[in-house]
Every structure is written in C-alpha cells, then in structure tokens.
Amino acid sequence: MNRRDSIKYIATGTLASGLLFSGCDWAEKKEAVVKSLWKYKYGRTPSEIEHDNLLLSQKFFSQEEMEMITQLGHFILPRNEAGNIEEAEVPEFIEFMAKDFPEFQKPLREGLTAINERAQLQFNLSFVKTDDKQKKLLIDPIAYPDAVAEALLEQSEFFTLMRNLVLTGYFTSEVGLKDLGYQGNQPNVWDGVPEDILREHQMEYDPKWTSNFLDVDKRNDVAQWDGDGNLIT
Amino acid sequence: MYILKEKKEYDVVIVGSGAGGGMATKVLSEAGLKVAVVEAGPHFDPANPEQMTQMKQPYHSPRRGANTSRAFGDFDMAYGGWDIEGEPYTRAEGTDFDWFRSRMLGGRTNHWGRISLRFGPLDFKSKSRDGIGEDWPIGYEDVKPYYDKVDKLIGVFGSKENIYNEPDGFFLPVPKPRLHELYYKKGAEKAGVKVMPSRMSILTKRINQERGVCFYCNQCSRSCQVYADFSAGSCLIFPAQKSGGQIALYTDSMVREVTVDGNGKATGVNYIDKKSGLDYSIKAKVVVMAASSCSTARILLNSKSASHPNGLGNSSGLIGKYLHDSTGGGRMGFVPNLMNRKTYNEDGVGGMHLYSPWWLDNKKLDFARGYHIEVWGGLGAPSYGFGFNPNDLNSFFGKPVGGYGEFLRQDVKKYYGSLIGMDGRGESIARKENYCEIDPNRKDQWGIPVLRFNYKWSDEELKQAKHMQNTFEEIITNMGGIPLGEKPGRDKNYGLQTPGRIIHEVGTTRMGDDPKKSVVNPFEKLHDLDNVFVVDAGPFVSQADKNPTWTILALSWRTSDYIVDQFKQQNF
C-alpha cells in the first residue's frame, strides 16, 4: 500500500473511529509534534513531513492496548543487559506502523481483543493484570505456528505479526543495532575481510586479482591512466 | 488555454535532468550555448542537509525505513515511484507494465545501482548474430571514444578482463570482495560461471578536487553527499554551473508538448509550473528530449499539430513501439557455513563488489540473448523487515520455529549474514507488439493525456528466466547452501518479474537509418525534424544484458557534440 492509499483510508473514515486525537490540549500537542519532527528529521520532502506529522499527531491504540503491546513486547523479547524493547521504542514504532500501514489495524486490534478475552475467560483478569506464568499459558498455544489448534489460527497469526514487529523494531533501534553487533554506517575504508575471518572460512583473495585491488594509501592521488587504460597513479 | 511566455530565448531547451539530460546540459553549456533545463520535480542536491538521508540511522525514521512512503524504503533517494498521485498511467487488458518515475533534479540517477557497463561489439549487432530483432545503425567503434570520455569524466571502478563483449575501459581500483562474495565466487566458478570484479561508477580513488572519495557506507541509493558516486546533478549539472555555463533550471515544471511553427519546425516547449498551475512557453532553437523513454514518447505523441498530426516525429508510427525492459529473476539461499559470524564493518560500496557477466554461447541454448548475475548478502544494515520470521531456518535443524524469549535474540544473531541472493538481469527482445501509446480516455491532474502500456513477455524471456533459476540453484548448492522457497515453475513464469520492474525501459524512439523503420537517426535526431533530438534511452535498438546508463551517457555526449557542431555550422 502506498501513502496515497493510507491517506485515503483515513479520509474515508473506514478506520477513522480508532484515530482520535489525543486528549491533551493544543499547546501540549504542538510541542509533542515539534519534538517528534526534530527527532525524525532525515531528509523529508514537504509532503512527506506533512503526512508524518498527521500520523504522529493521531492516536490509534488506547492506553490499555499500548500497555498490552508493551507487555507482549517484553514477553517476546525479554530485557537483558544489552537492551530492552522500551529503550528501542518498540511500542511507539508499532503505534506508528498501525497508522502508516492501515492493513495492520484490524489484525492487531482484533488480536489484542481476543487475547484479552482469553485472559478473562481463563483467569478472570485482563491481560495486563496477568502474571508471567499466566501469560505463558495464554501465549504457548499460539506461539509456534507449526503446532496451533484450528480455533487459534488467527491468534497465532496475530502473535507472529507481533513478534515480527517487536524484533524488527528492536534490531533497528540504537540499542538493537549495538546488540546485534552491526558496525557499519560510519565513514571508513574497506580493505577486505579481516585476515582471521578469511582463515576461519578457508578463503583467500585470488592472487590474480591483487593488482586490481584498491591501494588504500593512494586513494587520494588523482587518477591518471596511460593510453591503454592502465592506472599510473 | 492561456500560455505565458518566458522572456528569454535559449539556444537549447533540454527536457529532463537525468543521465541523458545532465550530460547534454554539461556538454552544450560548456560549448557556450544558452541552455534551459526543464525538470518535472524539485531541485535536489545530495549535499543539501535538508534533503539528505545518507548516514541516517534506521531509527531516525518513524517507520524504520519501511517502504510505505518511498517505493524502495524511507531512505531511498527517488521522489516518485511506481504510482505518483495525480499522474496515473494505464495498462491494456491482459498486459502488464509497471512504470517507475523519479521526479527530481537528476531523476533516477540519484538512487540507481551505479552498475556501469559498456555495451560490447555484439550488443550493437544482435540481428547479425542471431537473426532476431534489429541491428543498431552504429557499432561499438562509434561509441567507444565516448565510453572512454565518460569513464574519465565520471569515474568507474573495474578490472581489465580482455573479454570481447565486455570491453574494458579506464578503470579505478576495485574494492576487495566481501565474505559472502568469496563464497559466491567458489560456487559460481564450480558451475562454470565466470566471476569478476563489478564495474560501478563510485570513486574508490580521487578523480578531481571537486568530488570526494568513497567512504564505504553502502548507501549509494541515498545519493552521496561528497559526490563520490555518479548522479546527474552532482557530476554534470552542478559542475557545468560552476564552470560558468549559462544554464537556466526550471524545476517543478512539467512539459506538456513540444511547440512548432507554421513550417512544422520545433520552436520550444510548453510546460506547466506545478507550483502555480500556470502554463508557460519556452522558445529555443533546438529541443533535446531527455525525459526518460516513456515520458519522451508521451510528450512527442501529445505534440500534435497540423504538420505532425500523429505526434511530433511520428511519421513512421513507431514512437512508443519496441518498448523493452531488462528481464529480472532472483533466488535466495541459506549458507550454514555463514552462521554465527563474527561481526565487522562489511558495508563496502553501495552494491556488489563482484558479479558474473554473461558467460555462455546462445547457439547452444534454447533462447536468444544472455543475462548477468548480481549477488547480495553480508552483514548489512538492518532496516524494516529485519528480524521478521527470525528463526524459520530452524526448520533445517529440526528445531522449533516461532516462539518467544531470549533465544529469539540469539537466533537473529545466529543467522545474521547467512543469507545470500542472486539476481539475473538479462536482455529481452525488442518487439513492435510491446509498446506504450496515449490512452484516449485518461488525463493526469494537469490535463495531459496519459500513457497506456501494452506489454507481454515472449517465450525467449521465459526460457531465459528458466535458465536463470537452474543456474541460481546450482550455484547456491555449490556454495554449500540451501536454496530457499520454492523454485518458480512455468505457472509463475519461472520467477520472471513484471515488465518495467527492473527500471531499464528503453526503445520507444528507436534509432535507425531508414525513416520508415525508425524514429531517430544515428545522431539521435528525429528523422522528421532538423532540430529535435532524443538523448534518453528511447533510441536504444536493443538493450543488451547491460544496465543502460553508461550507454545513455556516451550517446548523449556524442549527440551533444553533433549539436554543437551543427551550431558552429549555423544550421539552426
């Protein structure tokens, strides 16, 4: 779905009932928008900024739903010393995606409602009031797609979607990138795979190719060629 | 309609600012000609902090880089996409074509793959080789001097390989292959597939003091702020402005038609200022079309007059015909030996460090024309989608898929960098039956009639795609890997992508000597008019299994030299 379609969804009101402005007053909201604008400043066109601001100023999930998303997030990816889903702003990311990609709205909302109903039925508690043991009993039957009862298939699909959003949200965050060990996105000079890793994989650079490889010390010398296209600098 | 007149008159008006338009802008303005460049999108400079996405982190995007806003993700540097609000196109029933447009100064050169391949001697004479399609009226020897000049002006890394149909050029040094690429090399060579360093217009070494040197962030698709990769703005138009060229840039200006006088000679263009919605006309002695193959065809077909009733330069009826895009197919594999990797910065340049050129002789095959193979994988930057189905690969080890808990974190790390992929990009046959035309029933938001596409793949492309899939599977297996997903069969067109998806669409204003069988002459001039040229990929007679940009640049330079020469002879 492209941006135009998602705007269309909002405008036609098919899902607009969930998209209420947050209760805070205008000044507070404006401040929040300005803050998020600054936070998400990354080369947007004017129409993209307008669209993102619209989404950022709207609220799709209720407070209880947000609490459920947060608890489910921690359950899917428990915190450890490397980081947790709240540091990774996973709940905010899921709230944004529900507005940015409206196809997510129905399965997420219905999934949250259904798991809440099961919590009520089994424990006479709302999901957010259940403890870890009770959560495990609610989630185990829907957590392994290969072994799900027919009646819980939709619940399982919901849980898979939640797991995907939680993990992608975590590993694209500042803490998640660090946890993963991703070391790029910074200026550097690529001079090949580290020696010890080459050895570990029993690989080597083809000696016939060596003369073509970049000499990193000469990369700032302006290129010059002879008449046959041989580099002479 | 009321049309406001621009006061200034120009020697040349250039429609579009991508590879073809950018090169024409540079060559013509540096020859002292007064040039107007008309671009349908806004101004763009990769060094402008307001527009820059390079070096941003995934979490700088509230959607973590997802493609709900931009077709290739939130950081990709193409304003536009497959669908542009208010500027639709249609498809004839039972046919398929997806049309990608980038509306900005520099066009698609801001995000393209930088794969910079020369056409070889065989590529210009395909019909002589296999009896299918048509030969170009020019040959490699005509274009070679311009390929050489483009190499030196813009910069391309590569290695000298002495392969007849993959001509060498003036190359910068190549970056060493990444780990998964070394695995690919082993697997491919075992299958008899040639592997060599890729050829890409990225500066691994300085070529002048105006442009920087690559700092290996892997983000060429975001356009480089130090101008270390090729885009038409940073490498052609801005330098031409700095060197004193008389260039007037009209941005957010969409050309409606080429105008003609009572004698049928072109006098300039009419355009819509998108911001005000007002129509303007620009007068010029020469019109250079560089709006991209299909946009150029659309403008010419919409430029109807008493002297050109079928559209400008369309006495042959061939404008829009022979539209063809590269074939595309791909496969992904899982390499268990690449599990549990020690991580290090493996970003490298924006794309592959090695690839496979076409390596077989079609005489021994059941299809015409070849394909090259691009390879991907490695310890790349996570973006939206990373971590989806985090442990599906557990099924290969009899371990549970799905679940929750700390082990998910470990599974993601375990499999990080263990996937590799291959994409085949091949030559399709230019056929008259594949074309774009004006849809009589539909106009865009500016009231301009839109294009309707008619495109179907033929057996030649299907057989080629089938061959690709067999090759991919063999290479993955040779690497010690496991091909993932189901191998696409006949019911899925062997994985052949929808026409247009590879974004190499060419051929709509075919070049030739015979005005009845072609639209432009060997200098890309419309047969029907003396002062209108086409310097995008429209004139391509066949597209080879090479990405078109380097040939667009070389031909645009050649045509621009011709235009300068004609000005000197006072022929305009």
Contacts between the chains, C-beta under 8 A, distances in Angstrom:
chain1	res1	chain2	res2	distance
A	1	B	68	6.7
A	2	B	68	7.2
A	2	B	71	7.8
A	2	B	81	7.1
A	2	B	82	7.9
A	2	B	83	5.6
A	3	B	68	6.4
A	3	B	69	5.3
A	4	B	83	7.1
A	4	B	85	5.0
A	6	B	68	6.7
A	36	B	62	7.6
A	39	B	60	7.8
A	40	B	60	6.4
A	40	B	61	6.7
A	40	B	62	5.2
A	41	B	60	7.6
A	42	B	53	5.7
A	42	B	56	4.3
A	42	B	60	4.2
A	42	B	61	6.1
A	42	B	74	7.8
A	42	B	75	7.4
A	43	B	50	7.0
A	43	B	51	5.0
A	43	B	52	4.8
A	43	B	53	4.1
A	43	B	56	7.0
A	43	B	75	7.7
A	45	B	42	7.4
A	45	B	51	7.9
A	45	B	79	6.1
A	48	B	69	5.9
A	51	B	69	7.1
A	52	B	62	6.3
A	52	B	69	8.0
A	55	B	62	7.5
A	56	B	62	6.9
A	75	B	404	5.9
A	76	B	404	4.6
A	76	B	405	7.7
A	76	B	408	6.9
A	77	B	404	7.7
A	77	B	405	8.0
A	77	B	406	8.0
A	77	B	408	6.1
A	77	B	409	6.2
A	78	B	405	6.2
A	78	B	406	5.6
A	80	B	406	6.7
A	80	B	409	7.5
A	82	B	409	7.9
A	88	B	59	7.9
A	89	B	59	7.2
A	92	B	62	7.9
A	93	B	62	7.2
A	93	B	63	7.9
A	93	B	64	6.3
A	96	B	62	4.7
A	96	B	63	6.3
A	97	B	63	6.4
A	97	B	66	7.2
A	100	B	62	7.6
A	100	B	63	5.2
A	100	B	66	7.1
A	100	B	68	4.9
A	100	B	69	7.7
A	101	B	66	7.3
A	101	B	68	5.4
A	139	B	404	6.5
A	143	B	402	5.6
A	143	B	403	5.3
A	143	B	404	5.5
A	144	B	400	5.8
A	144	B	401	7.0
A	144	B	402	4.6
A	144	B	403	6.0
A	145	B	401	6.6
A	145	B	402	5.1
A	146	B	400	7.7
A	146	B	401	6.0
A	146	B	402	7.3
A	160	B	389	7.9
A	160	B	402	6.9
A	163	B	390	7.4
A	163	B	402	7.3
A	163	B	404	6.9
A	163	B	408	7.4
A	164	B	387	7.0
A	164	B	388	4.4
A	164	B	389	6.9
A	167	B	386	8.0
A	167	B	387	3.3
A	167	B	388	7.2
A	167	B	390	5.4
A	167	B	408	6.5
A	167	B	412	6.4
A	168	B	64	6.6
A	168	B	382	7.8
A	168	B	384	5.9
A	168	B	385	6.1
A	168	B	386	5.6
A	168	B	387	4.5
A	168	B	388	6.0
A	169	B	64	6.7
A	170	B	387	7.1
A	171	B	382	4.9
A	171	B	386	5.4
A	171	B	387	4.7
A	171	B	412	6.4
A	172	B	58	3.8
A	172	B	59	6.0
A	172	B	64	4.2
A	172	B	65	7.0
A	172	B	382	5.1
A	172	B	383	6.2
A	172	B	384	6.6
A	172	B	386	6.3
A	173	B	58	7.7
A	173	B	59	5.0
A	174	B	57	7.0
A	174	B	59	5.9
A	176	B	382	7.4
A	177	B	57	7.4
A	177	B	58	7.5
A	177	B	382	6.5
A	179	B	409	7.3
A	180	B	343	7.5
A	180	B	382	6.6
A	180	B	412	7.1
A	180	B	413	6.3
A	180	B	416	6.3
A	181	B	343	3.6
A	181	B	413	7.1
A	181	B	416	7.7
A	182	B	343	6.8
A	182	B	379	6.9
A	182	B	381	6.3
A	182	B	382	6.4
A	183	B	343	6.0
A	183	B	344	6.0
A	183	B	345	4.3
A	183	B	379	7.9
A	184	B	217	7.1
A	184	B	218	6.6
A	184	B	345	4.7
A	184	B	346	6.9
A	184	B	347	3.8
A	184	B	379	7.4
A	184	B	380	7.6
A	184	B	381	5.8
A	185	B	55	6.4
A	185	B	57	6.7
A	185	B	217	6.2
A	185	B	219	7.9
A	185	B	347	7.0
A	185	B	381	5.7
A	186	B	55	7.8
A	186	B	217	7.4
A	186	B	345	7.4
A	187	B	215	4.0
A	187	B	216	7.6
A	187	B	217	6.9
A	188	B	215	6.6
A	188	B	216	5.4
A	188	B	345	5.7
A	188	B	347	7.5
A	189	B	215	7.5
A	189	B	216	6.4
A	190	B	175	5.3
A	190	B	176	7.2
A	190	B	216	4.3
A	190	B	345	7.8
A	190	B	346	8.0
A	190	B	347	7.2
A	190	B	348	4.8
A	190	B	349	7.4
A	191	B	176	6.7
A	192	B	176	3.5
A	192	B	177	7.7
A	193	B	176	7.3
A	193	B	177	7.9
A	193	B	178	6.6
A	193	B	179	4.9
A	193	B	182	7.3
A	193	B	344	7.8
A	193	B	346	7.6
A	194	B	344	5.7
A	197	B	179	6.7
A	197	B	341	8.0
A	197	B	342	5.9
A	197	B	344	7.1
A	198	B	179	7.8
A	198	B	182	7.9
A	200	B	342	7.8
A	201	B	179	6.5
A	201	B	182	7.5
A	201	B	183	7.8
A	201	B	337	6.9
A	203	B	179	7.0
A	203	B	182	4.5
A	203	B	183	7.7
A	203	B	186	8.0
A	205	B	176	6.1
A	205	B	177	7.5
A	205	B	182	8.0
A	206	B	185	7.7
A	209	B	159	7.1
A	209	B	174	7.9
A	209	B	197	7.0
A	212	B	159	3.9
A	212	B	160	7.8
A	212	B	171	8.0
A	212	B	173	6.4
A	212	B	174	5.0
A	212	B	197	6.0
A	213	B	173	6.1
A	213	B	174	6.2
A	213	B	175	7.6
A	213	B	176	5.5
A	214	B	157	7.9
A	214	B	173	3.9
A	214	B	174	6.6
A	214	B	175	5.8
A	214	B	176	7.4
A	214	B	204	5.0
A	214	B	205	7.1
A	215	B	173	6.6
A	218	B	205	7.2
A	219	B	173	7.8
A	219	B	204	6.5
A	219	B	205	4.9
A	219	B	206	6.8
A	219	B	213	5.6
A	220	B	205	7.8
A	220	B	206	5.2
A	220	B	213	6.4
A	221	B	205	7.2
A	221	B	206	6.7
A	222	B	206	5.1
A	222	B	207	6.5
A	222	B	208	6.6
A	222	B	209	7.7
A	223	B	155	7.3
A	223	B	172	5.8
A	223	B	205	5.0
A	223	B	206	6.7
A	223	B	207	5.1
A	225	B	152	7.5
A	225	B	170	4.9
A	229	B	148	8.0
A	229	B	160	6.6
A	229	B	168	5.9
A	229	B	169	6.1
A	229	B	170	4.7
A	229	B	171	6.7
A	230	B	160	7.7
A	231	B	171	7.0
A	231	B	172	7.3
A	231	B	173	6.9
A	231	B	205	7.9
